[in-house]
């Protein structure tokens, strides 16, 4: 399976997980967020960075997650009706933290809060099988200026 991650170019061509909190992880839990498609990856970044953060230089990572690694999957129907709200991170963080602490799966498939029918991928950067997830390609990526005006 391929996964897509957009990262600031200044961090180089390697994956980094700094441990800041996100929708699916608590502070100190080092995870890497990716998306199941290029377009969802870009959309997620537009939403989270805003128009001023999209003027930077970016790298697009294409990750190859081998079929031998099975994910922990969170389905939208398992979540409350308010899980998508910006102030409702606690529910998702609890699910993600339990997954992270158990370390049974190297990655987790979760619904996107923007397009719940599509998936984001949360990778546990400390998992013993993280080295099996390969960087297939890294390339420079510029956000189309027409997208920046939408925010």
Phi and psi in radians as a Rosetta constraint file:
Dihedral C 1 N 2 CA 2 C 2 CIRCULARHARMONIC -1.707 0.35
Dihedral N 2 CA 2 C 2 N 3 CIRCULARHARMONIC 2.540 0.35
Dihedral C 2 N 3 CA 3 C 3 CIRCULARHARMONIC -2.320 0.35
Dihedral N 3 CA 3 C 3 N 4 CIRCULARHARMONIC 2.714 0.35
Dihedral C 3 N 4 CA 4 C 4 CIRCULARHARMONIC -2.231 0.35
Dihedral N 4 CA 4 C 4 N 5 CIRCULARHARMONIC 2.352 0.35
Dihedral C 4 N 5 CA 5 C 5 CIRCULARHARMONIC -2.396 0.35
Dihedral N 5 CA 5 C 5 N 6 CIRCULARHARMONIC 2.318 0.35
Dihedral C 5 N 6 CA 6 C 6 CIRCULARHARMONIC -1.832 0.35
Dihedral N 6 CA 6 C 6 N 7 CIRCULARHARMONIC 2.237 0.35
Dihedral C 6 N 7 CA 7 C 7 CIRCULARHARMONIC -2.388 0.35
Dihedral N 7 CA 7 C 7 N 8 CIRCULARHARMONIC 2.716 0.35
Dihedral C 7 N 8 CA 8 C 8 CIRCULARHARMONIC -1.128 0.35
Dihedral N 8 CA 8 C 8 N 9 CIRCULARHARMONIC 2.341 0.35
Dihedral C 8 N 9 CA 9 C 9 CIRCULARHARMONIC -1.086 0.35
Dihedral N 9 CA 9 C 9 N 10 CIRCULARHARMONIC -0.514 0.35
Dihedral C 9 N 10 CA 10 C 10 CIRCULARHARMONIC -1.111 0.35
Dihedral N 10 CA 10 C 10 N 11 CIRCULARHARMONIC -0.278 0.35
Dihedral C 10 N 11 CA 11 C 11 CIRCULARHARMONIC -1.536 0.35
Dihedral N 11 CA 11 C 11 N 12 CIRCULARHARMONIC 0.026 0.35
Dihedral C 11 N 12 CA 12 C 12 CIRCULARHARMONIC 1.452 0.35
Dihedral N 12 CA 12 C 12 N 13 CIRCULARHARMONIC -3.038 0.35
Dihedral C 12 N 13 CA 13 C 13 CIRCULARHARMONIC -1.746 0.35
Dihedral N 13 CA 13 C 13 N 14 CIRCULARHARMONIC 0.642 0.35
Dihedral C 13 N 14 CA 14 C 14 CIRCULARHARMONIC -2.213 0.35
Dihedral N 14 CA 14 C 14 N 15 CIRCULARHARMONIC 2.726 0.35
Dihedral C 14 N 15 CA 15 C 15 CIRCULARHARMONIC -1.342 0.35
Dihedral N 15 CA 15 C 15 N 16 CIRCULARHARMONIC 2.417 0.35
Dihedral C 15 N 16 CA 16 C 16 CIRCULARHARMONIC -2.281 0.35
Dihedral N 16 CA 16 C 16 N 17 CIRCULARHARMONIC 2.524 0.35
Dihedral C 16 N 17 CA 17 C 17 CIRCULARHARMONIC -2.308 0.35
Dihedral N 17 CA 17 C 17 N 18 CIRCULARHARMONIC 2.026 0.35
Dihedral C 17 N 18 CA 18 C 18 CIRCULARHARMONIC -1.714 0.35
Dihedral N 18 CA 18 C 18 N 19 CIRCULARHARMONIC -0.190 0.35
Dihedral C 18 N 19 CA 19 C 19 CIRCULARHARMONIC 1.530 0.35
Dihedral N 19 CA 19 C 19 N 20 CIRCULARHARMONIC 0.282 0.35
Dihedral C 19 N 20 CA 20 C 20 CIRCULARHARMONIC -1.364 0.35
Dihedral N 20 CA 20 C 20 N 21 CIRCULARHARMONIC 2.673 0.35
Dihedral C 20 N 21 CA 21 C 21 CIRCULARHARMONIC -1.273 0.35
Dihedral N 21 CA 21 C 21 N 22 CIRCULARHARMONIC 2.647 0.35
Dihedral C 21 N 22 CA 22 C 22 CIRCULARHARMONIC -2.510 0.35
Dihedral N 22 CA 22 C 22 N 23 CIRCULARHARMONIC -3.001 0.35
Dihedral C 22 N 23 CA 23 C 23 CIRCULARHARMONIC -1.003 0.35
Dihedral N 23 CA 23 C 23 N 24 CIRCULARHARMONIC -0.694 0.35
Dihedral C 23 N 24 CA 24 C 24 CIRCULARHARMONIC -1.906 0.35
Dihedral N 24 CA 24 C 24 N 25 CIRCULARHARMONIC 0.193 0.35
Dihedral C 24 N 25 CA 25 C 25 CIRCULARHARMONIC -2.593 0.35
Dihedral N 25 CA 25 C 25 N 26 CIRCULARHARMONIC 2.653 0.35
Dihedral C 25 N 26 CA 26 C 26 CIRCULARHARMONIC -1.613 0.35
Dihedral N 26 CA 26 C 26 N 27 CIRCULARHARMONIC 2.824 0.35
Dihedral C 26 N 27 CA 27 C 27 CIRCULARHARMONIC -0.956 0.35
Dihedral N 27 CA 27 C 27 N 28 CIRCULARHARMONIC 2.364 0.35
Dihedral C 27 N 28 CA 28 C 28 CIRCULARHARMONIC 1.642 0.35
Dihedral N 28 CA 28 C 28 N 29 CIRCULARHARMONIC -0.265 0.35
Dihedral C 28 N 29 CA 29 C 29 CIRCULARHARMONIC -1.584 0.35
Dihedral N 29 CA 29 C 29 N 30 CIRCULARHARMONIC 1.958 0.35
Dihedral C 29 N 30 CA 30 C 30 CIRCULARHARMONIC -1.489 0.35
Dihedral N 30 CA 30 C 30 N 31 CIRCULARHARMONIC 1.841 0.35
Dihedral C 30 N 31 CA 31 C 31 CIRCULARHARMONIC -2.221 0.35
Dihedral N 31 CA 31 C 31 N 32 CIRCULARHARMONIC 2.779 0.35
Dihedral C 31 N 32 CA 32 C 32 CIRCULARHARMONIC -2.049 0.35
Dihedral N 32 CA 32 C 32 N 33 CIRCULARHARMONIC 2.159 0.35
Dihedral C 32 N 33 CA 33 C 33 CIRCULARHARMONIC -1.598 0.35
Dihedral N 33 CA 33 C 33 N 34 CIRCULARHARMONIC 2.385 0.35
Dihedral C 33 N 34 CA 34 C 34 CIRCULARHARMONIC -2.494 0.35
Dihedral N 34 CA 34 C 34 N 35 CIRCULARHARMONIC 3.076 0.35
Dihedral C 34 N 35 CA 35 C 35 CIRCULARHARMONIC -2.285 0.35
Dihedral N 35 CA 35 C 35 N 36 CIRCULARHARMONIC 2.828 0.35
Dihedral C 35 N 36 CA 36 C 36 CIRCULARHARMONIC -1.440 0.35
Dihedral N 36 CA 36 C 36 N 37 CIRCULARHARMONIC -0.105 0.35
Dihedral C 36 N 37 CA 37 C 37 CIRCULARHARMONIC -2.575 0.35
Dihedral N 37 CA 37 C 37 N 38 CIRCULARHARMONIC 2.768 0.35
Dihedral C 37 N 38 CA 38 C 38 CIRCULARHARMONIC -1.075 0.35
Dihedral N 38 CA 38 C 38 N 39 CIRCULARHARMONIC -0.777 0.35
Dihedral C 38 N 39 CA 39 C 39 CIRCULARHARMONIC -1.122 0.35
Dihedral N 39 CA 39 C 39 N 40 CIRCULARHARMONIC -0.721 0.35
Dihedral C 39 N 40 CA 40 C 40 CIRCULARHARMONIC -1.151 0.35
Dihedral N 40 CA 40 C 40 N 41 CIRCULARHARMONIC -0.662 0.35
Dihedral C 40 N 41 CA 41 C 41 CIRCULARHARMONIC -1.004 0.35
Dihedral N 41 CA 41 C 41 N 42 CIRCULARHARMONIC -0.822 0.35
Dihedral C 41 N 42 CA 42 C 42 CIRCULARHARMONIC -1.167 0.35
Dihedral N 42 CA 42 C 42 N 43 CIRCULARHARMONIC -0.766 0.35
Dihedral C 42 N 43 CA 43 C 43 CIRCULARHARMONIC -1.074 0.35
Dihedral N 43 CA 43 C 43 N 44 CIRCULARHARMONIC -0.749 0.35
Dihedral C 43 N 44 CA 44 C 44 CIRCULARHARMONIC -1.052 0.35
Dihedral N 44 CA 44 C 44 N 45 CIRCULARHARMONIC -0.726 0.35
Dihedral C 44 N 45 CA 45 C 45 CIRCULARHARMONIC -1.180 0.35
Dihedral N 45 CA 45 C 45 N 46 CIRCULARHARMONIC -0.680 0.35
Dihedral C 45 N 46 CA 46 C 46 CIRCULARHARMONIC -1.049 0.35
Dihedral N 46 CA 46 C 46 N 47 CIRCULARHARMONIC -0.762 0.35
Dihedral C 46 N 47 CA 47 C 47 CIRCULARHARMONIC -1.166 0.35
Dihedral N 47 CA 47 C 47 N 48 CIRCULARHARMONIC -0.753 0.35
Dihedral C 47 N 48 CA 48 C 48 CIRCULARHARMONIC -1.462 0.35
Dihedral N 48 CA 48 C 48 N 49 CIRCULARHARMONIC -0.523 0.35
Dihedral C 48 N 49 CA 49 C 49 CIRCULARHARMONIC -1.629 0.35
Dihedral N 49 CA 49 C 49 N 50 CIRCULARHARMONIC -0.482 0.35
Dihedral C 49 N 50 CA 50 C 50 CIRCULARHARMONIC 1.310 0.35
Dihedral N 50 CA 50 C 50 N 51 CIRCULARHARMONIC 2.966 0.35
Dihedral C 50 N 51 CA 51 C 51 CIRCULARHARMONIC -1.118 0.35
Dihedral N 51 CA 51 C 51 N 52 CIRCULARHARMONIC -0.526 0.35
Dihedral C 51 N 52 CA 52 C 52 CIRCULARHARMONIC -1.318 0.35
Dihedral N 52 CA 52 C 52 N 53 CIRCULARHARMONIC -0.497 0.35
Dihedral C 52 N 53 CA 53 C 53 CIRCULARHARMONIC -1.442 0.35
Dihedral N 53 CA 53 C 53 N 54 CIRCULARHARMONIC -0.130 0.35
Dihedral C 53 N 54 CA 54 C 54 CIRCULARHARMONIC -1.607 0.35
Dihedral N 54 CA 54 C 54 N 55 CIRCULARHARMONIC 0.010 0.35
Dihedral C 54 N 55 CA 55 C 55 CIRCULARHARMONIC -1.497 0.35
Dihedral N 55 CA 55 C 55 N 56 CIRCULARHARMONIC -0.050 0.35
Dihedral C 55 N 56 CA 56 C 56 CIRCULARHARMONIC -1.335 0.35
Dihedral N 56 CA 56 C 56 N 57 CIRCULARHARMONIC 2.989 0.35
Dihedral C 56 N 57 CA 57 C 57 CIRCULARHARMONIC -1.476 0.35
Dihedral N 57 CA 57 C 57 N 58 CIRCULARHARMONIC 2.293 0.35
Dihedral C 57 N 58 CA 58 C 58 CIRCULARHARMONIC -2.139 0.35
Dihedral N 58 CA 58 C 58 N 59 CIRCULARHARMONIC 2.758 0.35
Dihedral C 58 N 59 CA 59 C 59 CIRCULARHARMONIC -2.072 0.35
Dihedral N 59 CA 59 C 59 N 60 CIRCULARHARMONIC 2.403 0.35
Dihedral C 59 N 60 CA 60 C 60 CIRCULARHARMONIC -1.801 0.35
Dihedral N 60 CA 60 C 60 N 61 CIRCULARHARMONIC 2.085 0.35
Dihedral C 60 N 61 CA 61 C 61 CIRCULARHARMONIC -1.673 0.35
Dihedral N 61 CA 61 C 61 N 62 CIRCULARHARMONIC 2.305 0.35
Dihedral C 61 N 62 CA 62 C 62 CIRCULARHARMONIC -1.884 0.35
Dihedral N 62 CA 62 C 62 N 63 CIRCULARHARMONIC 2.043 0.35
Dihedral C 62 N 63 CA 63 C 63 CIRCULARHARMONIC -1.807 0.35
Dihedral N 63 CA 63 C 63 N 64 CIRCULARHARMONIC 2.451 0.35
Dihedral C 63 N 64 CA 64 C 64 CIRCULARHARMONIC -1.887 0.35
Dihedral N 64 CA 64 C 64 N 65 CIRCULARHARMONIC 1.933 0.35
Dihedral C 64 N 65 CA 65 C 65 CIRCULARHARMONIC -1.742 0.35
Dihedral N 65 CA 65 C 65 N 66 CIRCULARHARMONIC 1.997 0.35
Dihedral C 65 N 66 CA 66 C 66 CIRCULARHARMONIC -1.146 0.35
Dihedral N 66 CA 66 C 66 N 67 CIRCULARHARMONIC 2.622 0.35
Dihedral C 66 N 67 CA 67 C 67 CIRCULARHARMONIC -1.086 0.35
Dihedral N 67 CA 67 C 67 N 68 CIRCULARHARMONIC -0.378 0.35
Dihedral C 67 N 68 CA 68 C 68 CIRCULARHARMONIC -1.192 0.35
Dihedral N 68 CA 68 C 68 N 69 CIRCULARHARMONIC -0.292 0.35
Dihedral C 68 N 69 CA 69 C 69 CIRCULARHARMONIC -1.680 0.35
Dihedral N 69 CA 69 C 69 N 70 CIRCULARHARMONIC 2.095 0.35
Dihedral C 69 N 70 CA 70 C 70 CIRCULARHARMONIC -1.714 0.35
Dihedral N 70 CA 70 C 70 N 71 CIRCULARHARMONIC 2.479 0.35
Dihedral C 70 N 71 CA 71 C 71 CIRCULARHARMONIC -1.544 0.35
Dihedral N 71 CA 71 C 71 N 72 CIRCULARHARMONIC 2.808 0.35
Dihedral C 71 N 72 CA 72 C 72 CIRCULARHARMONIC -1.506 0.35
Dihedral N 72 CA 72 C 72 N 73 CIRCULARHARMONIC 2.247 0.35
Dihedral C 72 N 73 CA 73 C 73 CIRCULARHARMONIC -1.996 0.35
Dihedral N 73 CA 73 C 73 N 74 CIRCULARHARMONIC 2.276 0.35
Dihedral C 73 N 74 CA 74 C 74 CIRCULARHARMONIC -1.887 0.35
Dihedral N 74 CA 74 C 74 N 75 CIRCULARHARMONIC 2.134 0.35
Dihedral C 74 N 75 CA 75 C 75 CIRCULARHARMONIC -1.691 0.35
Dihedral N 75 CA 75 C 75 N 76 CIRCULARHARMONIC 2.546 0.35
Dihedral C 75 N 76 CA 76 C 76 CIRCULARHARMONIC -0.991 0.35
Dihedral N 76 CA 76 C 76 N 77 CIRCULARHARMONIC -0.653 0.35
Dihedral C 76 N 77 CA 77 C 77 CIRCULARHARMONIC -1.155 0.35
Dihedral N 77 CA 77 C 77 N 78 CIRCULARHARMONIC -0.257 0.35
Dihedral C 77 N 78 CA 78 C 78 CIRCULARHARMONIC -1.472 0.35
Dihedral N 78 CA 78 C 78 N 79 CIRCULARHARMONIC -0.146 0.35
Dihedral C 78 N 79 CA 79 C 79 CIRCULARHARMONIC -1.799 0.35
Dihedral N 79 CA 79 C 79 N 80 CIRCULARHARMONIC 2.793 0.35
Dihedral C 79 N 80 CA 80 C 80 CIRCULARHARMONIC -1.222 0.35
Dihedral N 80 CA 80 C 80 N 81 CIRCULARHARMONIC 2.948 0.35
Dihedral C 80 N 81 CA 81 C 81 CIRCULARHARMONIC -1.226 0.35
Dihedral N 81 CA 81 C 81 N 82 CIRCULARHARMONIC -0.269 0.35
Dihedral C 81 N 82 CA 82 C 82 CIRCULARHARMONIC -1.850 0.35
Dihedral N 82 CA 82 C 82 N 83 CIRCULARHARMONIC 0.155 0.35
Dihedral C 82 N 83 CA 83 C 83 CIRCULARHARMONIC -1.035 0.35
Dihedral N 83 CA 83 C 83 N 84 CIRCULARHARMONIC -0.466 0.35
Dihedral C 83 N 84 CA 84 C 84 CIRCULARHARMONIC -1.378 0.35
Dihedral N 84 CA 84 C 84 N 85 CIRCULARHARMONIC -0.308 0.35
Dihedral C 84 N 85 CA 85 C 85 CIRCULARHARMONIC -1.139 0.35
Dihedral N 85 CA 85 C 85 N 86 CIRCULARHARMONIC 2.551 0.35
Dihedral C 85 N 86 CA 86 C 86 CIRCULARHARMONIC -1.071 0.35
Dihedral N 86 CA 86 C 86 N 87 CIRCULARHARMONIC -0.470 0.35
Dihedral C 86 N 87 CA 87 C 87 CIRCULARHARMONIC -1.704 0.35
Dihedral N 87 CA 87 C 87 N 88 CIRCULARHARMONIC 0.270 0.35
Dihedral C 87 N 88 CA 88 C 88 CIRCULARHARMONIC -1.990 0.35
Dihedral N 88 CA 88 C 88 N 89 CIRCULARHARMONIC 0.611 0.35
Dihedral C 88 N 89 CA 89 C 89 CIRCULARHARMONIC -1.184 0.35
Dihedral N 89 CA 89 C 89 N 90 CIRCULARHARMONIC -0.478 0.35
Dihedral C 89 N 90 CA 90 C 90 CIRCULARHARMONIC -0.964 0.35
Dihedral N 90 CA 90 C 90 N 91 CIRCULARHARMONIC -0.767 0.35
Dihedral C 90 N 91 CA 91 C 91 CIRCULARHARMONIC -1.062 0.35
Dihedral N 91 CA 91 C 91 N 92 CIRCULARHARMONIC -0.854 0.35
Dihedral C 91 N 92 CA 92 C 92 CIRCULARHARMONIC -1.205 0.35
Dihedral N 92 CA 92 C 92 N 93 CIRCULARHARMONIC -0.673 0.35
Dihedral C 92 N 93 CA 93 C 93 CIRCULARHARMONIC -1.102 0.35
Dihedral N 93 CA 93 C 93 N 94 CIRCULARHARMONIC -0.627 0.35
Dihedral C 93 N 94 CA 94 C 94 CIRCULARHARMONIC -1.129 0.35
Dihedral N 94 CA 94 C 94 N 95 CIRCULARHARMONIC -0.776 0.35
Dihedral C 94 N 95 CA 95 C 95 CIRCULARHARMONIC -1.086 0.35
Dihedral N 95 CA 95 C 95 N 96 CIRCULARHARMONIC -0.841 0.35
Dihedral C 95 N 96 CA 96 C 96 CIRCULARHARMONIC -1.131 0.35
Dihedral N 96 CA 96 C 96 N 97 CIRCULARHARMONIC -0.670 0.35
Dihedral C 96 N 97 CA 97 C 97 CIRCULARHARMONIC -1.165 0.35
Dihedral N 97 CA 97 C 97 N 98 CIRCULARHARMONIC -0.700 0.35
Dihedral C 97 N 98 CA 98 C 98 CIRCULARHARMONIC -1.092 0.35
Dihedral N 98 CA 98 C 98 N 99 CIRCULARHARMONIC -0.762 0.35
Dihedral C 98 N 99 CA 99 C 99 CIRCULARHARMONIC -1.056 0.35
Dihedral N 99 CA 99 C 99 N 100 CIRCULARHARMONIC -0.814 0.35
Dihedral C 99 N 100 CA 100 C 100 CIRCULARHARMONIC -1.075 0.35
Dihedral N 100 CA 100 C 100 N 101 CIRCULARHARMONIC -0.817 0.35
Dihedral C 100 N 101 CA 101 C 101 CIRCULARHARMONIC -1.160 0.35
Dihedral N 101 CA 101 C 101 N 102 CIRCULARHARMONIC -0.671 0.35
Dihedral C 101 N 102 CA 102 C 102 CIRCULARHARMONIC -1.222 0.35
Dihedral N 102 CA 102 C 102 N 103 CIRCULARHARMONIC -0.583 0.35
Dihedral C 102 N 103 CA 103 C 103 CIRCULARHARMONIC 0.942 0.35
Dihedral N 103 CA 103 C 103 N 104 CIRCULARHARMONIC 0.626 0.35
Dihedral C 103 N 104 CA 104 C 104 CIRCULARHARMONIC -1.394 0.35
Dihedral N 104 CA 104 C 104 N 105 CIRCULARHARMONIC -0.483 0.35
Dihedral C 104 N 105 CA 105 C 105 CIRCULARHARMONIC -2.217 0.35
Dihedral N 105 CA 105 C 105 N 106 CIRCULARHARMONIC 2.498 0.35
Dihedral C 105 N 106 CA 106 C 106 CIRCULARHARMONIC -1.358 0.35
Dihedral N 106 CA 106 C 106 N 107 CIRCULARHARMONIC -0.347 0.35
Dihedral C 106 N 107 CA 107 C 107 CIRCULARHARMONIC -2.573 0.35
Dihedral N 107 CA 107 C 107 N 108 CIRCULARHARMONIC 2.840 0.35
Dihedral C 107 N 108 CA 108 C 108 CIRCULARHARMONIC -2.264 0.35
Dihedral N 108 CA 108 C 108 N 109 CIRCULARHARMONIC 2.312 0.35
Dihedral C 108 N 109 CA 109 C 109 CIRCULARHARMONIC -1.662 0.35
Dihedral N 109 CA 109 C 109 N 110 CIRCULARHARMONIC 2.185 0.35
Dihedral C 109 N 110 CA 110 C 110 CIRCULARHARMONIC -2.311 0.35
Dihedral N 110 CA 110 C 110 N 111 CIRCULARHARMONIC 2.657 0.35
Dihedral C 110 N 111 CA 111 C 111 CIRCULARHARMONIC -1.222 0.35
Dihedral N 111 CA 111 C 111 N 112 CIRCULARHARMONIC 2.536 0.35
Dihedral C 111 N 112 CA 112 C 112 CIRCULARHARMONIC -1.305 0.35
Dihedral N 112 CA 112 C 112 N 113 CIRCULARHARMONIC 2.378 0.35
Dihedral C 112 N 113 CA 113 C 113 CIRCULARHARMONIC -1.213 0.35
Dihedral N 113 CA 113 C 113 N 114 CIRCULARHARMONIC -0.368 0.35
Dihedral C 113 N 114 CA 114 C 114 CIRCULARHARMONIC -1.472 0.35
Dihedral N 114 CA 114 C 114 N 115 CIRCULARHARMONIC -0.809 0.35
Dihedral C 114 N 115 CA 115 C 115 CIRCULARHARMONIC -2.299 0.35
Dihedral N 115 CA 115 C 115 N 116 CIRCULARHARMONIC 1.539 0.35
Dihedral C 115 N 116 CA 116 C 116 CIRCULARHARMONIC -1.059 0.35
Dihedral N 116 CA 116 C 116 N 117 CIRCULARHARMONIC -0.336 0.35
Dihedral C 116 N 117 CA 117 C 117 CIRCULARHARMONIC -1.367 0.35
Dihedral N 117 CA 117 C 117 N 118 CIRCULARHARMONIC -0.150 0.35
Dihedral C 117 N 118 CA 118 C 118 CIRCULARHARMONIC -1.952 0.35
Dihedral N 118 CA 118 C 118 N 119 CIRCULARHARMONIC 2.872 0.35
Dihedral C 118 N 119 CA 119 C 119 CIRCULARHARMONIC -2.028 0.35
Dihedral N 119 CA 119 C 119 N 120 CIRCULARHARMONIC 2.467 0.35
Dihedral C 119 N 120 CA 120 C 120 CIRCULARHARMONIC -1.743 0.35
Dihedral N 120 CA 120 C 120 N 121 CIRCULARHARMONIC 2.790 0.35
Dihedral C 120 N 121 CA 121 C 121 CIRCULARHARMONIC -2.178 0.35
Dihedral N 121 CA 121 C 121 N 122 CIRCULARHARMONIC 2.186 0.35
Dihedral C 121 N 122 CA 122 C 122 CIRCULARHARMONIC -1.950 0.35
Dihedral N 122 CA 122 C 122 N 123 CIRCULARHARMONIC 2.089 0.35
Dihedral C 122 N 123 CA 123 C 123 CIRCULARHARMONIC -1.848 0.35
Dihedral N 123 CA 123 C 123 N 124 CIRCULARHARMONIC 2.270 0.35
Dihedral C 123 N 124 CA 124 C 124 CIRCULARHARMONIC -1.394 0.35
Dihedral N 124 CA 124 C 124 N 125 CIRCULARHARMONIC 1.865 0.35
Dihedral C 124 N 125 CA 125 C 125 CIRCULARHARMONIC -1.204 0.35
Dihedral N 125 CA 125 C 125 N 126 CIRCULARHARMONIC -0.217 0.35
Dihedral C 125 N 126 CA 126 C 126 CIRCULARHARMONIC -1.813 0.35
Dihedral N 126 CA 126 C 126 N 127 CIRCULARHARMONIC 0.039 0.35
Dihedral C 126 N 127 CA 127 C 127 CIRCULARHARMONIC -1.182 0.35
Dihedral N 127 CA 127 C 127 N 128 CIRCULARHARMONIC 2.535 0.35
Dihedral C 127 N 128 CA 128 C 128 CIRCULARHARMONIC -1.094 0.35
Dihedral N 128 CA 128 C 128 N 129 CIRCULARHARMONIC -0.350 0.35
Dihedral C 128 N 129 CA 129 C 129 CIRCULARHARMONIC -1.837 0.35
Dihedral N 129 CA 129 C 129 N 130 CIRCULARHARMONIC 0.267 0.35
Dihedral C 129 N 130 CA 130 C 130 CIRCULARHARMONIC -1.022 0.35
Dihedral N 130 CA 130 C 130 N 131 CIRCULARHARMONIC -0.558 0.35
Dihedral C 130 N 131 CA 131 C 131 CIRCULARHARMONIC -1.164 0.35
Dihedral N 131 CA 131 C 131 N 132 CIRCULARHARMONIC -0.252 0.35
Dihedral C 131 N 132 CA 132 C 132 CIRCULARHARMONIC -1.358 0.35
Dihedral N 132 CA 132 C 132 N 133 CIRCULARHARMONIC -0.309 0.35
Dihedral C 132 N 133 CA 133 C 133 CIRCULARHARMONIC -1.488 0.35
Dihedral N 133 CA 133 C 133 N 134 CIRCULARHARMONIC 1.980 0.35
Dihedral C 133 N 134 CA 134 C 134 CIRCULARHARMONIC -1.756 0.35
Dihedral N 134 CA 134 C 134 N 135 CIRCULARHARMONIC 2.569 0.35
Dihedral C 134 N 135 CA 135 C 135 CIRCULARHARMONIC -1.475 0.35
Dihedral N 135 CA 135 C 135 N 136 CIRCULARHARMONIC 1.907 0.35
Dihedral C 135 N 136 CA 136 C 136 CIRCULARHARMONIC -1.366 0.35
Dihedral N 136 CA 136 C 136 N 137 CIRCULARHARMONIC -0.673 0.35
Dihedral C 136 N 137 CA 137 C 137 CIRCULARHARMONIC -2.775 0.35
Dihedral N 137 CA 137 C 137 N 138 CIRCULARHARMONIC 2.544 0.35
Dihedral C 137 N 138 CA 138 C 138 CIRCULARHARMONIC -2.289 0.35
Dihedral N 138 CA 138 C 138 N 139 CIRCULARHARMONIC 2.264 0.35
Dihedral C 138 N 139 CA 139 C 139 CIRCULARHARMONIC -2.496 0.35
Dihedral N 139 CA 139 C 139 N 140 CIRCULARHARMONIC 2.701 0.35
Dihedral C 139 N 140 CA 140 C 140 CIRCULARHARMONIC -1.110 0.35
Dihedral N 140 CA 140 C 140 N 141 CIRCULARHARMONIC 2.560 0.35
Dihedral C 140 N 141 CA 141 C 141 CIRCULARHARMONIC -2.476 0.35
Dihedral N 141 CA 141 C 141 N 142 CIRCULARHARMONIC 2.278 0.35
Dihedral C 141 N 142 CA 142 C 142 CIRCULARHARMONIC -2.020 0.35
Dihedral N 142 CA 142 C 142 N 143 CIRCULARHARMONIC 2.340 0.35
Dihedral C 142 N 143 CA 143 C 143 CIRCULARHARMONIC -1.335 0.35
Dihedral N 143 CA 143 C 143 N 144 CIRCULARHARMONIC 2.282 0.35
Dihedral C 143 N 144 CA 144 C 144 CIRCULARHARMONIC -1.043 0.35
Dihedral N 144 CA 144 C 144 N 145 CIRCULARHARMONIC 2.252 0.35
Dihedral C 144 N 145 CA 145 C 145 CIRCULARHARMONIC -1.001 0.35
Dihedral N 145 CA 145 C 145 N 146 CIRCULARHARMONIC -0.496 0.35
Dihedral C 145 N 146 CA 146 C 146 CIRCULARHARMONIC -1.139 0.35
Dihedral N 146 CA 146 C 146 N 147 CIRCULARHARMONIC -0.511 0.35
Dihedral C 146 N 147 CA 147 C 147 CIRCULARHARMONIC -1.278 0.35
Dihedral N 147 CA 147 C 147 N 148 CIRCULARHARMONIC -0.599 0.35
Dihedral C 147 N 148 CA 148 C 148 CIRCULARHARMONIC -1.105 0.35
Dihedral N 148 CA 148 C 148 N 149 CIRCULARHARMONIC -0.533 0.35
Dihedral C 148 N 149 CA 149 C 149 CIRCULARHARMONIC -1.370 0.35
Dihedral N 149 CA 149 C 149 N 150 CIRCULARHARMONIC -0.197 0.35
Dihedral C 149 N 150 CA 150 C 150 CIRCULARHARMONIC -1.327 0.35
Dihedral N 150 CA 150 C 150 N 151 CIRCULARHARMONIC -0.363 0.35
